[in-house]
Amino acid sequence: MRQIILDTETTGIDPAEGHRVIEIGCVEMMERQLTGRNYHVYINPEREVEAEAITIHGITNEFLVDKPKFAEVADEFFEFIKGAELVIHNAAFDVGFMDAEFARIKPVRKTADYCGVVDTLAIARAKHPGQKNNLDALCKRYGVDNSNRELHGALLDAEILAEVYLLLTGGQTALSLDAGSENGGTNGGIRRLNSSRPALPVVEATEAEREAHRAFMAAMEKKAGETLWSKLEA
């Protein structure tokens, strides 16, 4: 399954009030393994970024002046996410903004018509009811390093969310079974033994150990009846 872990930053909190997307960050995952493919872009929102929003993500109006408008990046962004399952924290927020942006251009596209959506906030609330389930709280709970997250940033948050999502849903974060890696087959923390290694010695039980085992089994059968071991041995 192809999944895209996605995050956005915006000019404010409500697209119905004309607020716009100013940053999109995505990381690609195939079969619960990060592929290394990312999509990241800053966008000129064609309006002012609210001061309160700037305190959250640090993206200023001056920084966005020379960035492309959404219409200029819409097609490449759409092609990156098309057909994938989107993994988003508080998905209603990001999808609402994405749909508002797509509605401004032709052809009009709706995210749910082309992508599945998984909301990690809903998963976290179901798994940890009554607890804080924002991204920082989940990082602390699952031991994910977010020390670089002084401000919100779409790509950094998507990368962090990818780790949190795998842990939240019981998967691996650094497991790779690719036998073609360098360094003697070491990859993702797995060390494969060299096929030319010496054979392991076979150590057989002594007669005294066999007799002790027979005595133990006899005592067990006296209490519980015939054992599976006795059936197999016979």
C-alpha positions as CSV (number, residue, x, y, z in Angstrom):
1,M,0.0,0.0,0.0
2,R,1.2,3.5,-0.9
3,Q,0.7,6.0,1.9
4,I,1.6,9.7,2.0
5,I,2.1,11.2,5.4
6,L,1.0,14.8,5.0
7,D,1.0,18.1,6.8
8,T,0.2,21.7,5.9
9,E,0.7,25.2,7.3
10,T,-1.8,27.9,6.7
11,T,-2.5,31.7,7.0
12,G,-5.1,31.0,9.7
13,I,-7.5,28.4,11.0
14,D,-10.6,28.6,8.8
15,P,-10.6,28.2,5.0
16,A,-14.2,29.4,5.0
17,E,-12.9,32.8,6.0
18,G,-10.5,32.9,3.0
19,H,-7.4,31.5,4.8
20,R,-5.0,29.7,2.5
21,V,-2.3,27.0,2.5
22,I,1.3,28.4,2.7
23,E,3.3,25.1,3.1
24,I,2.8,21.5,2.1
25,G,5.1,18.7,3.4
26,C,4.7,15.0,2.4
27,V,6.7,11.9,2.9
28,E,6.0,8.6,1.0
29,M,5.7,5.2,2.5
30,M,5.3,1.9,0.8
31,E,4.2,-1.2,2.7
32,R,5.0,0.7,6.0
33,Q,8.5,1.5,4.8
34,L,9.7,5.1,4.1
35,T,10.8,5.3,0.5
36,G,12.9,8.5,0.7
37,R,10.5,10.3,-1.7
38,N,9.3,13.6,-0.4
39,Y,7.2,16.5,-1.6
40,H,7.7,20.0,-0.1
41,V,6.7,23.4,-1.3
42,Y,6.1,26.9,0.1
43,I,3.1,28.8,-1.4
44,N,2.3,32.5,-1.9
45,P,-1.2,32.6,-0.4
46,E,-2.1,35.9,-2.1
47,R,-3.2,37.3,1.3
48,E,-1.7,38.2,4.7
49,V,-0.6,35.6,7.1
50,E,-2.2,36.2,10.5
51,A,0.2,37.2,13.3
52,E,-1.0,34.4,15.5
53,A,-0.3,31.9,12.8
54,I,3.2,33.2,12.3
55,T,3.9,32.6,16.0
56,I,3.1,28.9,15.4
57,H,5.0,28.2,12.2
58,G,7.3,31.2,11.8
59,I,6.5,31.7,8.1
60,T,6.3,35.4,7.4
61,N,4.6,37.4,4.6
62,E,8.0,38.6,3.4
63,F,9.3,35.1,3.0
64,L,6.3,34.0,0.9
65,V,6.3,37.0,-1.5
66,D,8.4,35.2,-4.3
67,K,6.9,31.7,-3.7
68,P,4.6,30.1,-6.3
69,K,0.9,30.3,-6.1
70,F,-1.2,27.2,-5.4
71,A,-2.4,27.1,-9.0
72,E,1.2,26.8,-10.1
73,V,1.9,23.7,-8.0
74,A,-1.5,22.1,-7.9
75,D,-0.9,19.6,-10.6
76,E,2.4,18.3,-9.3
77,F,1.0,18.1,-5.8
78,F,-2.1,16.3,-7.0
79,E,0.0,13.7,-8.9
80,F,2.1,13.1,-5.9
81,I,-0.9,12.2,-3.6
82,K,-3.3,10.7,-6.2
83,G,-4.3,7.2,-5.4
84,A,-2.5,7.1,-2.1
85,E,-3.8,6.8,1.4
86,L,-3.1,10.1,3.2
87,V,-2.0,9.9,6.8
88,I,-2.7,13.2,8.6
89,H,-3.0,14.4,12.2
90,N,-6.3,16.1,12.6
91,A,-7.2,15.3,9.0
92,A,-10.3,17.4,8.8
93,F,-8.2,20.6,9.1
94,D,-5.7,19.8,6.3
95,V,-8.2,18.2,4.0
96,G,-10.6,21.1,4.4
97,F,-7.8,23.5,3.3
98,M,-6.7,21.3,0.5
99,D,-10.3,21.0,-0.9
100,A,-10.7,24.8,-0.6
101,E,-7.5,25.3,-2.6
102,F,-8.5,22.7,-5.3
103,A,-12.0,24.3,-5.5
104,R,-10.4,27.6,-6.7
105,I,-8.9,26.1,-9.8
106,K,-9.9,24.0,-12.8
107,P,-10.5,21.1,-12.8
108,V,-12.1,21.2,-9.4
109,R,-10.9,18.2,-7.3
110,K,-12.0,16.8,-4.0
111,T,-9.4,15.0,-2.0
112,A,-11.6,12.1,-0.9
113,D,-12.5,11.3,-4.5
114,Y,-8.8,10.4,-5.3
115,C,-7.3,9.4,-1.9
116,G,-8.1,7.5,1.2
117,V,-7.6,9.4,4.5
118,V,-6.4,8.1,7.8
119,D,-6.7,10.5,10.8
120,T,-3.9,9.8,13.4
121,L,-5.6,12.1,15.9
122,A,-8.7,9.9,15.8
123,I,-6.5,6.8,16.2
124,A,-4.7,8.4,19.2
125,R,-7.9,9.5,20.9
126,A,-9.3,6.0,20.6
127,K,-6.1,4.4,21.9
128,H,-5.4,7.0,24.6
129,P,-8.7,8.4,25.7
130,G,-8.6,11.4,28.1
131,Q,-5.0,12.1,27.4
132,K,-3.2,14.8,25.3
133,N,-2.9,13.5,21.8
134,N,-1.3,16.4,19.9
135,L,1.9,15.6,18.0
136,D,4.3,16.7,20.7
137,A,2.4,14.6,23.3
138,L,2.6,11.6,21.1
139,C,6.3,12.1,20.5
140,K,6.9,12.1,24.2
141,R,4.7,9.1,24.8
142,Y,6.3,7.0,22.1
143,G,9.9,8.2,22.5
144,V,10.1,10.0,19.1
145,D,12.8,12.7,18.9
146,N,11.2,16.0,18.1
147,S,14.0,18.2,19.5
148,N,14.2,20.1,16.2
149,R,10.5,21.1,16.4
150,E,10.8,24.5,17.9
151,L,8.2,25.8,15.4
152,H,5.7,23.9,13.3
153,G,6.9,23.0,9.8
154,A,5.0,20.9,7.3
155,L,7.8,18.6,6.1
156,L,9.4,18.2,9.5
157,D,6.0,17.5,11.1
158,A,5.2,14.9,8.3
159,E,8.5,13.1,9.0
160,I,7.8,13.1,12.7
161,L,4.2,11.9,12.1
162,A,5.5,9.0,10.0
163,E,7.4,7.7,13.0
164,V,4.5,8.3,15.4
165,Y,2.1,6.6,13.0
166,L,4.1,3.4,12.7
167,L,4.5,3.2,16.5
168,L,0.8,4.2,17.1
169,T,-0.3,1.4,14.8
170,G,2.1,-1.2,16.0
171,G,4.6,-1.2,13.1
172,Q,8.4,-0.9,12.8
173,T,10.2,2.4,12.2
174,A,13.6,1.1,11.1
175,L,13.1,-2.4,9.8
176,S,14.3,-3.2,6.3
177,L,14.6,-6.7,4.9
178,D,16.7,-5.7,1.9
179,A,19.5,-8.2,1.5
180,G,21.3,-6.0,-0.9
181,S,22.7,-3.5,1.6
182,E,26.3,-2.8,2.1
183,N,28.4,-3.5,5.2
184,G,28.1,-7.3,5.0
185,G,24.3,-7.3,4.8
186,T,23.6,-5.0,7.7
187,N,20.5,-2.9,7.1
188,G,18.0,-1.3,9.4
189,G,19.5,-2.9,12.5
190,I,19.4,-6.4,11.2
191,R,22.7,-8.3,11.0
192,R,22.8,-11.3,8.6
193,L,25.2,-14.1,9.3
194,N,27.8,-14.9,6.7
195,S,26.9,-18.1,4.8
196,S,30.5,-19.3,5.0
197,R,30.5,-19.2,8.8
198,P,31.6,-22.4,10.7
199,A,28.8,-24.8,11.6
200,L,27.4,-24.5,15.1
201,P,28.4,-27.4,17.4
202,V,25.7,-29.9,18.4
203,V,25.8,-30.6,22.1
204,E,23.9,-33.8,23.1
205,A,22.5,-34.5,26.6
206,T,24.5,-36.7,28.9
207,E,23.0,-40.0,30.1
208,A,22.6,-38.5,33.6
209,E,20.6,-35.6,32.0
210,R,18.5,-38.0,30.0
211,E,17.7,-40.0,33.2
212,A,16.8,-36.8,35.1
213,H,14.4,-35.9,32.2
214,R,12.8,-39.3,32.2
215,A,12.2,-39.0,36.0
216,F,10.7,-35.6,35.5
217,M,8.3,-36.8,32.8
218,A,7.3,-39.8,34.8
219,A,6.4,-37.6,37.8
220,M,4.4,-35.3,35.5
221,E,2.5,-38.2,33.9
222,K,1.6,-39.5,37.3
223,K,-0.2,-36.3,38.1
224,A,-1.5,-35.3,34.6
225,G,-1.7,-38.5,32.6
226,E,0.1,-39.2,29.3
227,T,2.0,-36.2,27.9
228,L,2.5,-35.1,24.3
229,W,6.2,-35.6,24.7
230,S,5.7,-39.3,25.6
231,K,3.4,-39.8,22.5
232,L,6.0,-38.2,20.2
233,E,8.9,-40.2,21.8
234,A,6.9,-43.5,21.3
